[in-house]
């Protein structure tokens, strides 16, 4: 059984996230989505205004039919060491130092890595800007 892992905050769920989950699920037999802890997000981005708690975000992600399992994580470079998976799916904008360490770890431990393209015309940042103008 091939297990796929993807990670994110998923505070403002949108069609781009659903597309990510749908495409990532096609890479294996099970899709595990790791939702980042609110405390960890706020530790590194103290000005972030999260709409939903960690538990609420996990609940919403789990409700999406392409998702088989949901786990909470803090750093991506830590979750890759503790989660049982075969393929790590990231986005093109997920390139900070933690992701680089996670990808290096995957390569060293025989895990496949896939960079999934974004859905054109949608992002959480764009969605937040649209809401401000309403």
Residue frames relative to the residue before (quaternion, step in Angstrom):
aa qw qx qy qz dx dy dz
X 1.0000 0.0000 0.0000 0.0000 0.00 0.00 0.00
X 0.2472 -0.7806 0.5630 0.1126 3.57 -0.73 1.11
X 0.1465 -0.8091 0.5681 0.0342 3.56 -0.71 1.19
X 0.1966 -0.7790 0.5918 0.0654 3.54 -0.92 1.05
X 0.1358 -0.7850 0.6028 0.0442 3.56 -1.00 0.92
X 0.0639 0.7510 -0.6571 0.0139 3.54 -1.07 0.80
X 0.2187 -0.7996 0.5548 0.0713 3.56 -1.14 0.66
X 0.2412 0.7703 -0.5740 0.1378 3.55 -1.22 0.50
X 0.6046 -0.5428 0.4377 0.3850 3.52 -1.36 0.00
X 0.0481 -0.8624 0.4986 0.0737 3.59 0.99 -0.94
X 0.2392 0.7971 -0.5189 0.1951 3.58 0.96 0.87
X 0.7617 0.2055 -0.1179 0.6031 3.57 1.00 -0.79
X 0.1709 -0.8209 0.5378 0.0877 3.58 0.27 1.26
X 0.0797 0.7915 -0.5999 0.0853 3.56 -0.97 0.90
X 0.7608 -0.4002 0.2664 0.4359 3.55 -1.34 0.12
X 0.6011 0.5682 -0.3621 0.4298 3.60 1.08 -0.60
X 0.6446 0.5017 -0.3189 0.4807 3.58 1.05 -0.76
X 0.6461 0.5102 -0.3267 0.4643 3.59 0.92 -0.87
X 0.6424 0.5115 -0.3242 0.4698 3.60 0.98 -0.80
X 0.6159 0.5374 -0.3387 0.4659 3.58 1.02 -0.79
X 0.6839 0.4816 -0.2936 0.4627 3.59 0.82 -0.98
X 0.6433 0.5237 -0.3245 0.4546 3.61 0.95 -0.83
X 0.7086 0.4510 -0.2688 0.4713 3.59 0.83 -0.97
X 0.6447 0.5171 -0.3261 0.4590 3.60 0.99 -0.78
X 0.6310 0.5515 -0.3309 0.4338 3.60 0.99 -0.83
X 0.6306 0.5528 -0.3260 0.4364 3.60 1.11 -0.68
X 0.6157 0.5691 -0.3403 0.4256 3.60 1.24 -0.33
X 0.8142 0.1069 -0.0466 0.5688 3.58 1.23 -0.20
X 0.6604 -0.5131 0.3905 0.3849 3.51 -1.35 -0.32
X 0.7811 0.1300 -0.0663 0.6071 3.59 1.20 -0.53
X 0.1975 -0.7616 0.6055 0.1197 3.55 -1.12 0.75
X 0.1275 -0.7572 0.6398 0.0336 3.51 -0.85 1.12
X 0.0966 -0.7820 0.6142 0.0435 3.58 -0.79 1.03
X 0.1939 -0.7658 0.6063 0.0917 3.55 -0.79 1.09
X 0.1811 -0.7761 0.6010 0.0601 3.55 -0.78 1.14
X 0.4106 -0.7458 0.4703 0.2324 3.56 -0.72 1.08
X 0.5535 -0.6338 0.4545 0.2921 3.53 -1.02 0.96
X 0.5331 -0.6326 0.4636 0.3173 3.58 -0.96 0.89
X 0.6387 0.5366 -0.3315 0.4407 3.58 0.93 -0.86
X 0.6732 0.4911 -0.2957 0.4671 3.56 0.97 -0.85
X 0.6128 0.5383 -0.3454 0.4641 3.60 1.00 -0.80
X 0.7191 0.4590 -0.2539 0.4558 3.57 0.81 -1.04
X 0.5647 0.5928 -0.3841 0.4268 3.59 1.17 -0.48
X 0.7812 0.3253 -0.1625 0.5075 3.58 0.95 -0.88
X 0.7556 0.1875 -0.1330 0.6134 3.57 1.26 -0.36
X 0.1137 -0.8625 0.4889 0.0642 3.60 0.50 1.19
X 0.6741 0.4844 -0.3036 0.4676 3.61 1.15 -0.38
X 0.4165 0.7047 -0.4755 0.3223 3.58 1.25 0.08
X 0.1906 -0.7560 0.6170 0.1071 3.51 -1.08 0.79
X 0.1131 -0.8119 0.5719 0.0311 3.55 0.02 1.30
X 0.3982 -0.7185 0.5250 0.2227 3.56 -0.96 0.91
X 0.8117 0.2186 -0.0699 0.5370 3.57 0.90 -0.96
X 0.5316 -0.6024 0.4907 0.3374 3.54 -1.24 0.52
X 0.6856 -0.4478 0.3611 0.4462 3.56 -1.28 0.20
X 0.6787 0.5062 -0.2917 0.4449 3.58 0.85 -0.99
X 0.6558 0.5036 -0.3162 0.4652 3.60 0.97 -0.81
X 0.6493 0.5086 -0.3165 0.4687 3.58 0.98 -0.80
X 0.6376 0.5200 -0.3219 0.4684 3.58 1.00 -0.82
X 0.6420 0.5343 -0.3131 0.4520 3.58 0.99 -0.89
X 0.6825 0.4844 -0.2902 0.4640 3.60 0.90 -0.93
X 0.6458 0.5098 -0.3233 0.4675 3.59 0.94 -0.85
X 0.6546 0.5242 -0.3120 0.4465 3.59 0.92 -0.88
X 0.6356 0.5544 -0.3258 0.4271 3.60 1.12 -0.62
X 0.5770 0.5797 -0.3805 0.4316 3.60 1.23 -0.29
X 0.5174 -0.7228 0.3699 0.2704 3.55 -0.64 1.15
X 0.6395 0.5372 -0.3368 0.4347 3.62 1.10 -0.45
X 0.6466 0.5356 -0.2943 0.4566 3.58 1.27 -0.43
X 0.2447 -0.7877 0.5524 0.1207 3.56 -0.80 1.05
X 0.8037 0.0302 0.0253 0.5937 3.58 0.97 -0.87
X 0.1359 -0.7613 0.6285 0.0828 3.55 -1.19 0.65
X 0.0213 -0.7756 0.6308 -0.0097 3.55 -0.98 0.92
X 0.4131 -0.6676 0.5506 0.2838 3.54 -1.25 0.37
X 0.0155 -0.7934 0.6081 0.0226 3.56 -1.12 0.61
X 0.3694 -0.6696 0.5844 0.2715 3.49 -1.34 0.23
X 0.8201 0.0192 0.0106 0.5718 3.60 0.25 -1.20
X 0.5357 -0.6379 0.4481 0.3245 3.56 -0.99 0.81
X 0.6508 0.5187 -0.3238 0.4501 3.57 1.06 -0.67
X 0.6405 0.4813 -0.3282 0.5004 3.59 1.28 -0.20
X 0.6676 0.5222 -0.3237 0.4205 3.61 0.86 -0.91
X 0.6228 0.5426 -0.3631 0.4311 3.62 1.01 -0.63
X 0.6651 0.5080 -0.3013 0.4569 3.59 1.16 -0.53
X 0.7682 0.3762 -0.1876 0.4829 3.59 1.15 -0.55
X 0.6582 0.4946 -0.3047 0.4788 3.59 1.21 -0.37
X 0.3838 -0.7055 0.5507 0.2274 3.57 -1.06 0.78
X 0.2772 0.7483 -0.5504 0.2454 3.60 -0.34 1.27
X 0.3693 -0.7246 0.5419 0.2119 3.53 -1.36 0.27
X 0.7852 0.1800 -0.0621 0.5892 3.57 1.13 -0.75
X 0.1716 -0.7546 0.6252 0.1014 3.58 -0.93 0.94
X 0.1356 -0.7816 0.6067 0.0505 3.57 -0.77 1.10
X 0.0162 -0.7829 0.6215 -0.0239 3.54 -0.84 1.06
X 0.4565 -0.6477 0.5275 0.3064 3.52 -1.35 0.15
X 0.6587 -0.5366 0.3495 0.3952 3.58 -1.20 0.37
X 0.6892 0.4628 -0.2832 0.4802 3.60 1.17 -0.43
X 0.5837 0.5646 -0.3760 0.4463 3.60 1.24 -0.04
X 0.3288 0.7702 -0.4715 0.2765 3.55 0.37 1.29
X 0.3632 0.7217 -0.5248 0.2681 3.62 1.09 0.42
X 0.7692 -0.4073 0.2382 0.4310 3.56 -1.30 0.23
X 0.6324 0.5429 -0.3354 0.4390 3.60 0.99 -0.78
X 0.6602 0.4888 -0.3035 0.4828 3.57 1.01 -0.80
X 0.6276 0.5274 -0.3434 0.4582 3.58 0.99 -0.73
X 0.6480 0.4972 -0.3168 0.4822 3.59 1.00 -0.80
X 0.6483 0.5233 -0.3178 0.4526 3.59 0.97 -0.86
X 0.6676 0.4938 -0.2988 0.4703 3.59 0.92 -0.88
X 0.6280 0.5161 -0.3323 0.4784 3.59 1.00 -0.76
X 0.6366 0.5220 -0.3242 0.4659 3.60 0.96 -0.87
X 0.6423 0.5280 -0.3232 0.4519 3.59 0.94 -0.90
X 0.6631 0.5098 -0.3055 0.4551 3.57 0.88 -0.91
X 0.6714 0.5044 -0.2852 0.4619 3.57 1.01 -0.87
X 0.7699 0.3515 -0.1697 0.5049 3.59 1.14 -0.62
X 0.6042 -0.6337 0.3353 0.3478 3.57 1.17 0.56
X 0.4626 0.6526 -0.4666 0.3775 3.58 1.14 0.54
X 0.4267 -0.6840 0.5333 0.2563 3.55 -1.04 0.80
X 0.1215 -0.7676 0.6221 0.0949 3.59 -1.13 0.62
X 0.0669 -0.7843 0.6167 -0.0065 3.55 -1.01 0.92
X 0.2198 -0.7351 0.6261 0.1390 3.56 -0.95 0.93
X 0.2017 -0.7993 0.5618 0.0697 3.54 -0.54 1.26
X 0.4350 -0.7008 0.4876 0.2862 3.63 -0.79 0.90
X 0.5386 -0.6193 0.4715 0.3227 3.53 -1.22 0.59
X 0.4943 -0.5774 0.5420 0.3585 3.54 -1.33 0.26
X 0.4586 -0.7086 0.4655 0.2665 3.58 -0.67 1.09
X 0.8438 0.2730 -0.1826 0.4243 3.53 -1.16 0.74
X 0.7540 0.3006 -0.2063 0.5464 3.61 1.20 0.12
X 0.1896 0.7283 -0.6491 0.1107 3.52 -1.15 0.77
X 0.6357 -0.5189 0.3905 0.4173 3.58 -1.21 0.33
X 0.6260 0.5361 -0.3375 0.4547 3.59 1.01 -0.78
X 0.6557 0.5018 -0.3065 0.4735 3.59 0.91 -0.91
X 0.6537 0.5270 -0.3085 0.4469 3.58 0.94 -0.94
X 0.6454 0.5131 -0.3182 0.4679 3.60 0.95 -0.84
X 0.6436 0.5128 -0.3201 0.4693 3.61 1.00 -0.80
X 0.6416 0.5241 -0.3243 0.4566 3.59 0.99 -0.78
X 0.6479 0.5210 -0.3123 0.4596 3.56 0.98 -0.86
X 0.6245 0.5548 -0.3351 0.4357 3.60 1.01 -0.78
X 0.7261 0.4448 -0.2477 0.4622 3.57 1.01 -0.77
X 0.5381 0.6377 -0.4061 0.3727 3.61 1.21 -0.10
